[in-house]
Amino acid sequence: TAIGASGLGTVAKFSVAFPLTYHYVCGIRHIVWDHYVMGFNNDSMAQSSLLVAGVSLCISGGAALL
């Protein structure tokens, strides 16, 4: 509780939220790949990686600010 109330609370929450959301979003990406079997070239892989990173950052940032 003390860490959450301090100035480092947001950083601590983000440090916990980011790995969890990143792996969750990557899991969703793999489920989509398994189901639709598409997007397996270098350009699509790079785009989906950027999308995963961006979505994870947004979700983690939102969770850290709660």
C-alpha positions, 0 to 999 in steps of 0.5 A: 500500500505504501508503494502504491501511494508513493510517487513510484506507485505508477512505475511499480504498477506499470512494471507489473502490468506491462509483462502481463499484458504483453504476453496476453496480447502475444497469446491473442496474436498466436491464436489469430495466427493459428486460426486464420493462418495468414501474415507470415512474411517479414513485413506482416511480422514487423507490423504485428510486433509494433501493434502488439507493443503499442497495444501493450503499452496502452493497456499497461499505461491505463492500468498503471494510472488506475 
